[in-house]
């Protein structure tokens, strides 16, 4: 009995199991009761777990006969719902809100939360059905007066608006805090992230719905809802990011392959070619450790007879975090290249982790290149009269594989094996060049990042970074002292090594690639039995490649986003490549012209994956053109070198 406090027992089902909770009620002060909870049954016993029930005004007749309690978890509090049974029948439900941390039940539980919602809804409906239609005694007079003046529609609409205003109360009065994404991206890319976040939230919400056709429809309906419920979309995506699995990644990144979106794809893109993508299988070379052919897609604006006469091939390796996506997810890019270049583009549908962990995908790429070189292109339908020129391209995880493939090719002649010809060029698009997904960089690496000669800088990027750091260092109160270049703290004077926050940490709130996602995909790629050393295996992490191999790299173009969490690794790799080339030329007393060997472009205001969102990112076609121009420049360079003409001019991003 509540009047005398005392004890009672209630049943709460966490994770589908039932246990009894002994609850002791002790009066603390008016309107507040201390509850001591002890778990028994299948749960561990915790003595004297304290929390408080906040009670409203005492009802007129408090002679309780019994209380029916349902317990459920909410965020971040437990709702104890009591329906007092009075002598005169059911009057009105009490809502006892118990403030406590999730540790009370051990962990958040979706089933308990579902029970809470059903309990609240059931009790509310019961009250509406059994209680007075004009509410409690104190409000009945006013409710009756308003009943004739306000229609049900007006009441419903006013209620919805009231809920909307209450949910945005902090924004109305400027109490919501700073918007952390306000200056993160440029407007076109921000709009893209808004749409992608809504799609992710919608598709993840519907991913467990069966049957499949209903799931596909629900995914789009939920996505449309989340386009307007922006905060809810952000919150839901953050939740999924914290418990990300390979299934979540595949649902998110393969959504373009779902029936409805796949049907809409051709309707939203220009007609780049007369011929669509064609699936092909490429046999493994003799001596390969594998027998299963490699699946690929051929993008070529011509017939199979015209294909036989081709002398140039683009070998593309798509991204997807090593675990998702195939060439068809980037049809826009590949069809654009095939149409503009007029050469066959072979995009590999390599096997994905975790089913095929490292180094399976690298070996697939190597076997395909081996076949292209040794069969003179016959493996994909070329005549085989001459060895075709081959340019390698790769984006994101595919950039890692393209760089790893180049390193493997350069080592192919070791141990008496056949030396494969070096690719005629390399294009890396926002590549994932490090396998450790680390969050800190050291002084030596930071020096490469800060070296302006490593990248083509944009003045607006420099100013944005300057403003960012000034904001970070600003204070609400005036400084009491001043700092000069000579004023160093003792720790600075004695320190010889400094660490700096990496882009992976600085852009941890990125809406495309978050650190947890990168780390989980790296773990899936290596596999549970992997014993690779992240600090030495340069096939896994091309950023660690030895200088002797980097000096032999073909002409390389690299493009990435300024806000990409992987941008540091890209710039570090470019810096090491530049230094290796420069040192090799110095040792031969030759003139080193960097543009003949390396060009790096950082796109301001964008993050990762900007070539993959052509349907929603308006600037993607511009970057398709830039990349195809670079690939053409690599082929032109190869033509010039084969004829002895070294005066060819290479176009860059600045000339676009």
C-alpha positions in Angstrom: 0.0 0.0 0.0 1.3 3.4 -0.9 -0.1 5.1 2.1 2.1 3.0 4.4 4.9 2.6 1.8 6.0 -1.0 2.3 7.1 -3.5 -0.4 5.6 -5.0 -3.5 6.8 -7.3 -6.3 6.6 -6.7 -10.0 7.8 -8.6 -13.1 9.9 -7.0 -15.8 10.9 -9.1 -18.9 14.4 -8.1 -20.2 15.7 -9.8 -23.4 12.7 -12.2 -23.3 13.6 -13.5 -19.8 11.4 -13.0 -16.7 12.7 -12.0 -13.3 11.1 -10.6 -10.2 12.0 -7.2 -8.9 11.4 -6.5 -5.2 10.6 -2.9 -4.8 10.7 -1.1 -1.4 8.9 2.2 -1.2 10.2 4.7 1.4 8.8 8.2 1.8 11.6 10.8 1.3 9.7 14.1 0.9 6.4 15.2 -0.4 5.8 14.0 -3.9 9.0 11.9 -4.0 9.4 8.3 -3.0 12.7 6.4 -2.8 12.6 3.0 -4.4 15.1 0.3 -3.5 15.3 -2.4 -6.2 16.7 -5.9 -5.8 16.9 -8.3 -8.7 16.3 -12.0 -8.2 15.8 -14.9 -10.6 17.9 -15.1 -13.7 19.6 -11.7 -13.2 22.5 -10.8 -10.9 21.5 -9.4 -7.5 22.2 -5.8 -6.9 21.5 -4.5 -3.4 20.0 -1.1 -2.7 19.8 0.3 -6.3 18.2 3.7 -5.6 16.1 5.8 -7.9 13.2 8.1 -7.3 9.6 8.2 -8.4 8.2 11.6 -8.9 4.5 11.7 -8.1 1.9 14.2 -9.1 -0.8 15.5 -6.8 -2.5 12.9 -4.6 -5.9 11.8 -6.0 -9.0 12.6 -4.1 -9.6 9.1 -2.9 -6.3 7.5 -2.1 -7.6 4.3 -0.5 -5.8 2.0 -3.0 -7.0 -1.5 -3.2 -4.2 -2.7 -5.5 -1.7 -1.4 -8.1 -0.9 -3.0 -11.4 2.6 -2.1 -12.5 4.3 -2.4 -15.9 8.0 -1.5 -16.2 9.8 -0.5 -19.3 12.9 1.3 -20.3 13.0 4.7 -22.1 15.8 7.1 -23.0 17.3 7.5 -20.4 14.7 6.6 -17.7 12.4 3.8 -16.6 8.7 4.3 -16.8 6.7 2.7 -14.0 3.0 2.9 -15.0 0.6 2.5 -12.2 -3.2 2.2 -12.7 -4.7 2.7 -9.3 -7.9 0.7 -8.7 -10.2 2.7 -6.5 -13.4 1.6 -4.8 -15.4 3.6 -7.2 -13.7 2.1 -10.3 -10.9 3.3 -12.5 -10.4 7.0 -12.3 -7.2 8.1 -14.0 -3.8 6.6 -14.6 -0.7 7.9 -12.9 2.5 8.2 -14.8 5.4 7.5 -12.4 8.6 8.6 -14.0 11.7 7.0 -12.6 14.9 8.7 -13.4 17.8 6.3 -13.5 20.7 5.3 -15.7 20.7 2.3 -18.1 22.9 0.4 -15.7 19.8 -0.5 -13.7 18.8 -3.2 -16.3 22.3 -3.8 -17.4 21.9 -2.4 -21.0 19.3 -0.8 -23.2 16.6 -3.2 -24.4 14.4 -2.7 -27.4 11.8 -5.2 -26.2 11.3 -3.4 -22.9 11.0 -0.1 -24.8 8.4 -1.6 -27.0 6.5 -2.8 -24.0 6.6 0.7 -22.5 5.1 2.2 -25.7 2.3 -0.4 -25.8 1.6 0.0 -22.1 1.3 3.8 -22.4 -0.9 3.6 -25.5 -3.1 0.9 -23.9 -3.6 2.8 -20.7 -4.3 6.0 -22.5 -6.9 4.4 -24.7 -8.5 2.7 -21.7 -8.7 6.1 -20.0 -10.3 7.7 -23.0 -12.8 4.9 -23.2 -13.7 4.6 -19.5 -13.0 8.0 -18.2 -15.0 11.2 -18.4 -14.8 12.6 -22.0 -14.1 16.1 -20.6 -11.2 15.0 -18.4 -10.6 15.4 -14.7 -13.0 17.4 -12.5 -11.0 20.6 -12.6 -11.0 20.8 -16.4 -14.5 19.5 -17.3 -16.2 22.9 -17.2 -13.7 24.5 -19.6 -13.6 21.4 -21.8 -17.4 21.5 -22.2 -17.3 25.2 -23.1 -14.6 24.6 -25.7 -16.3 21.6 -27.2 -18.8 23.8 -29.0 -16.2 26.3 -30.2 -13.4 24.1 -31.5 -13.8 21.3 -34.1 -12.0 18.0 -33.8 -9.9 18.9 -36.8 -8.8 22.1 -35.1 -8.0 20.2 -31.9 -5.9 17.6 -33.8 -4.1 20.2 -35.8 -3.3 22.4 -32.8 -2.0 19.3 -31.0 0.3 18.5 -33.8 1.6 22.0 -34.0 2.1 22.1 -30.2 4.1 18.9 -30.3 6.2 20.3 -33.2 6.9 23.6 -31.3 7.7 21.8 -28.1 10.2 19.5 -29.9 11.9 22.6 -31.3 11.6 24.7 -28.1 15.4 25.1 -27.8 15.8 26.2 -31.4 13.1 28.8 -31.1 14.8 30.5 -28.1 18.4 29.9 -29.4 19.3 27.3 -26.8 20.1 24.4 -29.1 23.8 25.0 -29.3 26.1 25.5 -32.3 25.4 23.6 -35.5 28.5 21.5 -36.0 27.8 20.9 -39.7 27.2 24.5 -40.6 30.6 25.0 -42.2 31.6 21.4 -42.8 30.8 21.1 -46.5 30.0 23.3 -49.4 26.3 23.7 -50.2 25.9 21.1 -53.0 27.7 18.4 -51.0 25.8 19.2 -47.8 22.5 18.7 -49.7 23.9 15.4 -50.9 24.7 14.3 -47.3 21.2 15.3 -46.2 19.7 13.0 -48.9 22.1 10.2 -48.2 21.5 10.4 -44.4 17.7 10.1 -45.0 18.2 7.2 -47.3 20.5 5.4 -44.8 18.0 6.0 -42.0 15.1 4.7 -44.2 16.9 1.7 -45.6 18.3 0.7 -42.2 14.9 1.1 -40.6 13.3 -1.3 -43.1 16.2 -3.7 -43.5 14.5 -6.5 -41.4 11.1 -6.3 -43.0 10.0 -9.3 -44.9 9.0 -10.1 -47.7 11.6 -8.4 -49.9 9.1 -6.4 -52.1 7.6 -4.9 -49.0 11.0 -4.0 -47.6 11.9 -2.2 -50.8 8.7 -0.1 -50.7 9.0 0.6 -47.0 12.7 1.7 -47.5 11.6 4.5 -49.8 8.6 5.5 -47.7 10.8 5.7 -44.6 13.5 7.6 -46.5 10.9 10.1 -47.7 9.9 10.6 -44.0 13.5 11.1 -42.9 14.0 13.8 -45.6 11.8 16.0 -43.4 12.6 14.5 -40.0 16.2 15.6 -40.3 17.2 15.3 -36.6 15.6 11.9 -36.3 17.5 10.8 -39.4 20.8 12.0 -37.9 20.0 10.3 -34.5 19.1 7.0 -36.1 22.2 6.9 -38.4 24.4 7.7 -35.4 22.9 4.7 -33.5 23.5 2.4 -36.4 27.1 3.7 -36.8 27.8 2.6 -33.2 26.8 -1.0 -33.8 27.7 -1.2 -37.5 27.9 -4.7 -39.1 28.7 -5.8 -42.5 25.0 -6.2 -43.2 24.4 -2.5 -42.4 27.2 -1.4 -44.7 25.9 -3.5 -47.5 22.4 -2.2 -47.1 23.6 1.3 -47.1 26.2 1.2 -49.9 24.3 -1.3 -52.1 21.0 0.5 -52.0 21.5 1.7 -55.6 21.1 -1.9 -56.6 17.7 -2.4 -55.1 15.0 -2.9 -57.7 13.3 0.5 -57.5 16.4 2.7 -57.3 18.1 0.5 -60.0 15.1 1.2 -62.2 15.3 5.0 -61.6 19.1 5.1 -62.2 19.0 5.1 -66.0 16.3 7.7 -66.0 18.4 10.2 -64.0 21.7 10.0 -66.0 22.6 11.2 -69.4 23.0 8.6 -72.1 26.8 8.3 -72.2 27.0 5.2 -74.4 24.8 3.3 -76.9 25.8 0.0 -75.2 25.2 -0.9 -71.6 27.5 -2.7 -69.2 28.4 -6.3 -70.1 29.4 -9.0 -67.6 32.5 -11.0 -68.3 34.6 -13.6 -66.6 38.4 -13.5 -66.7 40.2 -16.8 -66.3 43.0 -17.1 -63.9 46.6 -17.4 -65.2 48.5 -20.6 -65.1 50.3 -21.0 -61.8 47.7 -19.0 -59.9 46.7 -20.4 -56.5 43.1 -20.0 -57.5 41.0 -21.6 -60.2 37.7 -19.6 -59.9 37.5 -16.9 -62.7 37.3 -13.3 -61.8 34.0 -11.5 -62.4 34.1 -8.1 -64.1 32.0 -5.7 -66.1 32.9 -4.3 -69.5 31.9 -0.7 -70.3 32.6 0.0 -74.0 30.7 2.2 -76.4 31.0 -0.2 -79.3 30.4 -3.7 -80.6 32.4 -6.8 -79.8 34.0 -6.6 -83.2 35.0 -3.0 -82.5 36.4 -4.1 -79.2 38.9 -6.4 -80.9 40.7 -3.5 -82.4 41.2 -1.6 -79.2 44.8 -0.9 -78.0 44.0 0.8 -74.7 42.3 -0.5 -71.6 41.2 1.2 -68.3 41.3 -1.3 -65.5 39.1 0.0 -62.7 38.8 -1.3 -59.2 35.7 0.1 -57.4 35.5 0.9 -53.7 33.1 -0.2 -51.0 35.2 -0.6 -47.9 36.4 -4.0 -49.1 33.0 -5.4 -48.0 30.3 -3.9 -50.3 29.5 -2.4 -53.7 30.2 -3.8 -57.2 30.8 -1.9 -60.5 27.1 -1.4 -61.1 26.9 0.9 -58.1 29.1 3.4 -60.0 27.6 3.0 -63.5 27.5 6.8 -63.9 31.2 7.1 -63.6 32.1 4.1 -65.7 29.7 4.8 -68.5 30.9 8.5 -68.6 34.5 7.3 -68.9 33.6 4.7 -71.6 31.7 7.3 -73.6 34.3 10.1 -73.4 37.5 8.0 -73.7 36.2 5.6 -76.4 38.2 2.7 -74.9 37.1 -0.4 -73.0 36.8 0.1 -69.2 37.0 -3.1 -67.3 35.7 -2.8 -63.7 36.4 -5.7 -61.4 33.7 -7.3 -59.2 36.3 -8.7 -56.8 35.3 -10.9 -53.9 34.4 -9.1 -50.7 35.4 -9.5 -47.0 34.7 -10.9 -44.6 33.8 -14.0 -46.7 37.1 -13.4 -48.7 39.5 -11.6 -46.4 42.9 -10.1 -47.3 44.8 -10.8 -49.6 42.1 -12.5 -51.8 41.0 -9.3 -53.5 44.6 -8.2 -54.1 45.4 -11.6 -55.7 42.2 -11.3 -57.9 43.4 -7.9 -59.2 46.9 -9.2 -59.8 45.6 -12.2 -61.8 43.5 -10.0 -64.0 46.4 -7.7 -64.7 48.6 -10.7 -65.4 46.1 -12.0 -67.9 45.7 -8.7 -69.6 49.4 -8.3 -70.0 50.3 -11.9 -71.0 47.4 -12.5 -73.3 47.7 -9.1 -74.8 44.1 -8.4 -74.0 42.6 -11.5 -75.5 41.1 -12.4 -72.1 38.6 -9.6 -72.5 38.1 -9.8 -76.3 40.9 -7.8 -77.8 42.7 -9.2 -80.9 46.0 -9.8 -79.1 48.2 -8.3 -81.8 49.8 -5.9 -79.4 50.1 -5.5 -75.7 47.5 -2.9 -74.8 48.3 0.2 -72.8 46.7 -0.2 -69.3 45.8 2.6 -66.9 44.8 1.6 -63.4 42.1 3.4 -61.5 40.6 2.9 -58.1 38.4 4.8 -55.6 38.4 4.4 -51.8 39.1 0.8 -51.0 39.6 0.3 -54.7 42.3 2.9 -54.5 44.0 0.8 -51.9 43.8 -2.2 -54.2 45.0 -0.3 -57.2 48.1 1.0 -55.3 48.7 -2.5 -53.9 48.4 -4.0 -57.4 51.0 -1.5 -58.7 53.4 -2.5 -55.9 52.8 -6.2 -56.6 53.4 -5.7 -60.3 56.7 -3.9 -59.5 57.8 -6.9 -57.5 56.5 -9.5 -59.9 60.0 -10.2 -61.2 61.4 -11.2 -57.8 62.4 -14.8 -57.1 62.8 -15.6 -60.8 59.2 -14.9 -61.7 58.1 -13.2 -64.9 58.3 -9.4 -64.6 55.0 -7.9 -65.7 55.1 -4.5 -67.5 54.5 -1.5 -65.3 51.0 0.1 -65.8 51.0 3.1 -68.1 49.4 5.3 -65.4 47.6 5.3 -62.1 44.5 7.3 -61.0 43.6 7.2 -57.3 40.3 8.7 -56.1 40.0 9.4 -52.4 42.0 6.2 -51.7 42.1 4.3 -48.4 45.9 3.8 -48.3 46.3 2.8 -44.7 45.1 -0.4 -43.2 45.3 0.7 -39.5 42.5 3.4 -39.5 44.5 5.3 -36.9 43.7 8.5 -35.3 47.1 10.1 -34.7 49.9 11.2 -37.0 53.5 11.9 -35.9 55.8 14.8 -36.6 57.5 13.3 -39.7 54.2 12.6 -41.3 52.8 16.0 -40.3 55.8 17.6 -42.1 54.7 16.0 -45.3 51.1 17.2 -44.8 52.3 20.8 -44.1 54.6 20.8 -47.1 52.7 23.0 -49.6 54.7 21.5 -52.5 52.9 18.2 -52.0 49.5 19.4 -53.2 48.0 22.1 -55.3 46.5 24.4 -52.8 43.3 26.4 -53.1 43.5 29.9 -51.3 39.9 29.4 -50.1 40.9 26.1 -48.4 43.8 27.8 -46.6 41.6 30.6 -45.4 38.9 28.2 -44.2 41.5 26.2 -42.2 42.9 29.4 -40.8 39.4 30.5 -39.7 38.7 27.1 -38.2 41.8 27.1 -36.1 41.2 30.7 -35.0 37.7 29.7 -33.8 39.1 26.7 -32.0 41.7 28.9 -30.2 39.3 31.9 -29.4 38.2 32.6 -25.9 35.2 34.4 -24.5 37.5 36.4 -22.2 40.5 38.5 -23.1 43.9 36.8 -22.7 46.0 37.9 -19.8 49.3 37.4 -21.6 50.7 37.2 -25.0 52.5 34.5 -26.9 55.3 35.1 -29.4 57.3 32.8 -31.5 60.0 32.6 -28.9 57.7 32.0 -25.9 57.6 28.2 -25.4 56.5 26.2 -22.5 59.1 24.0 -20.8 57.4 20.9 -22.3 57.6 22.4 -25.8 61.3 23.3 -25.3 62.2 19.8 -24.1 60.0 18.0 -26.6 61.4 16.5 -29.7 58.3 14.6 -30.9 54.8 16.1 -31.4 51.6 14.4 -32.3 48.8 16.2 -34.2 45.1 15.4 -34.6 44.6 13.5 -37.8 41.8 14.1 -40.3 40.2 10.9 -39.1 39.7 12.5 -35.7 39.1 16.1 -36.9 36.3 14.9 -39.2 34.9 12.3 -36.8 31.4 13.8 -37.4 31.6 13.3 -41.1 28.3 12.2 -42.5 29.8 9.8 -45.1 32.7 8.0 -43.4 33.0 7.9 -39.6 36.1 6.5 -37.8 34.2 3.5 -36.4 33.0 2.6 -39.9 36.6 2.8 -41.2 38.0 0.8 -38.3 35.3 -2.0 -38.6 35.8 -2.4 -42.3 39.6 -2.6 -41.9 39.0 -5.4 -39.3 36.7 -7.2 -41.6 39.1 -6.9 -44.5 42.0 -8.4 -42.5 39.8 -11.1 -41.1 39.6 -12.9 -37.7 42.7 -15.0 -38.4 44.8 -12.3 -40.0 48.3 -11.8 -38.6 49.4 -9.0 -40.8 51.5 -6.2 -39.3 49.9 -2.9 -40.1 53.2 -1.2 -39.6 55.1 -3.2 -42.2 52.7 -4.8 -44.7 52.8 -2.3 -47.6 50.5 -4.4 -49.7 47.8 -4.0 -47.0 48.8 -0.4 -46.4 50.4 1.1 -49.5 51.3 4.2 -47.5 54.1 2.2 -46.1 55.6 1.2 -49.4 59.4 1.3 -49.6 61.0 4.2 -51.4 62.7 1.8 -53.9 59.3 0.8 -55.2 57.7 4.2 -55.0 60.5 5.6 -57.2 59.3 3.2 -60.0 55.7 4.2 -59.9 54.1 5.3 -63.1 52.7 8.8 -63.5 50.0 9.1 -60.8 47.0 11.4 -60.4 45.3 11.6 -57.0 42.1 13.5 -56.1 40.4 13.6 -52.8 38.1 15.8 -50.7 39.3 18.4 -48.3 36.9 17.1 -45.6 37.7 13.4 -46.2 38.7 11.6 -43.0 41.3 9.8 -45.2 42.8 13.0 -46.7 45.9 12.8 -44.4 46.9 9.4 -45.6 46.5 10.6 -49.2 48.7 13.6 -48.7 51.3 11.5 -46.8 51.4 8.9 -49.6 51.7 11.7 -52.2 54.6 13.3 -50.2 56.5 10.0 -49.9 55.9 9.3 -53.6 57.2 12.8 -54.5 60.3 12.4 -52.3 61.1 9.0 -53.7 60.9 10.3 -57.3 62.9 13.4 -56.5 65.7 11.4 -54.7 65.9 8.9 -57.5 66.4 11.7 -60.1 69.0 13.4 -57.9 71.0 10.3 -57.6 71.1 10.1 -61.5 71.8 13.9 -61.7 68.7 14.2 -63.8 66.2 17.0 -63.9 63.1 16.2 -61.9 59.8 17.7 -63.1 57.1 16.8 -60.6 54.2 17.2 -63.0 55.6 14.5 -65.1 55.2 12.0 -62.3 52.6 13.2 -59.8 49.6 15.5 -59.5 47.4 15.8 -56.4 44.2 17.8 -56.2 42.2 18.4 -53.0 38.6 19.4 -53.6 37.4 22.0 -51.1 34.3 21.5 -49.1 33.6 17.9 -49.9 34.2 14.6 -48.1 34.5 11.0 -49.2 32.8 9.3 -52.1 31.9 12.3 -54.3 32.0 10.3 -57.5 29.5 7.8 -56.3 26.4 10.0 -55.8 25.8 11.3 -59.3 22.0 11.0 -58.9 22.0 13.4 -55.9 25.3 15.3 -56.2 25.1 17.9 -58.9 28.8 18.4 -59.3 29.7 14.7 -59.8 29.7 14.9 -63.6 32.3 17.6 -63.5 34.6 15.3 -61.6 33.8 12.5 -64.1 35.1 14.8 -66.8 38.2 15.8 -64.8 39.1 12.1 -64.2 38.6 11.1 -67.8 40.8 14.0 -68.9 43.5 12.7 -66.6 43.2 9.1 -67.9 43.4 10.4 -71.5 46.5 12.4 -70.5 48.1 9.2 -69.2 47.4 7.4 -72.5 48.7 10.4 -74.4 51.9 10.3 -72.3 52.3 6.6 -73.0 51.9 7.2 -76.7 54.5 10.0 -76.6 57.0 7.8 -74.7 56.5 5.0 -77.2 57.3 7.4 -80.1 60.1 9.2 -78.2 58.1 12.5 -78.0 58.5 13.9 -74.5 56.9 17.4 -75.1 53.3 16.3 -74.4 51.4 18.7 -72.1 49.3 17.2 -69.4 46.1 18.9 -68.3 45.4 19.3 -64.6 42.5 20.2 -62.4 43.4 23.9 -62.6 43.0 24.0 -66.3 39.4 22.8 -66.1 
